[in-house]
Amino acid sequence: MLLALIACGTVFSYAACSQKDEPKPYIATPTAPVDKNWKFETTPVWADEFDYTGAPDPKKWGYDTGGHGWGNNELQYYTDKASNASVANGILTITARKENEGGMEYTSARLVTKNKGDFLYGRIEVRAKLPTGKGTWPAIWMLPTDWAYGGWPKSGEIDIMEHVGYDQNNVHITVHTEDYNHGKGTQKGKSKIVPTASTAFHNYRVDWTPYSIRGFIDDEKVFEFINEGKGFASWPFDKRFHLLLNIAVGGNWGGAQGVDPTVYPQSMEVDYVRVYKLIEG
């Protein structure tokens, strides 16, 4: 856990420094952490290898359900049905379908680990094969569990992988905060062309430490967002987050060039999800 540091001469302490004269009140101020040789456990602290058959493990996954647009004018209704999310042959398959449900013309699934897998710092790695086709918008991402700093984007968002079908093979890694978000056009992110994003499995990963969030695709670093030490408006990532896996249909970004109804059903296949505990360097 990141603790605020204050200086007493040239010595750093986790508490107020003792003084011979009357002590001054301690006032916590944001402090940029120092980069270290950050390391992670080699055995996952939380994982799903999908080595079973049927519904996603209810001890690890819950569902967000409904069809109200999800803040992005999305067109799908999220369900907890096996036709939208199921496990077989070592793979989790999330499928978006062209079918009516709850007043929407598409169905899909949005799996969440909230209150079943919540993490503060760590290495999060997901091996996945992405859907294709205009209107698909798959994501592997993280949201705050407790929203300690307020509603979106104040408490932050970490997008480990996003892809929109009209821009095939261009994979994005992004973070959102109060200071840096797509509502202001200030979001921080990078993208990489992955020529086989929808025909082969690839590893999507973030290394999240008190110093930075670094994003990788197949172990190649693509993105880095450094903690500026300016407080939660730029760095709300000192609270626990949980994982989400989903395919949206259409929406402000996914549907920016329309939706091709003929491409559905489309699936995102997930080989594993692994979370490794941070060891400070």
Secondary structure as UniProt FT lines:
FT   STRAND          6..8
FT   TURN            9..10
FT   STRAND          11..13
FT   STRAND          39..40
FT   STRAND          46..48
FT   TURN            58..60
FT   STRAND          62..64
FT   TURN            70..73
FT   STRAND          76..78
FT   TURN            82..84
FT   STRAND          85..88
FT   TURN            89..90
FT   STRAND          91..101
FT   TURN            102..103
FT   STRAND          104..108
FT   STRAND          110..112
FT   TURN            114..116
FT   STRAND          118..119
FT   STRAND          122..129
FT   TURN            134..135
FT   STRAND          136..144
FT   TURN            148..149
FT   TURN            151..155
FT   STRAND          157..162
FT   HELIX           165..167
FT   TURN            168..169
FT   STRAND          170..176
FT   TURN            182..185
FT   STRAND          188..193
FT   TURN            195..199
FT   STRAND          202..208
FT   STRAND          212..217
FT   TURN            218..219
FT   STRAND          220..226
FT   TURN            232..234
FT   TURN            237..238
FT   STRAND          241..250
FT   HELIX           251..254
FT   TURN            255..257
FT   HELIX           261..263
FT   STRAND          266..276
FT   STRAND          278..279
//
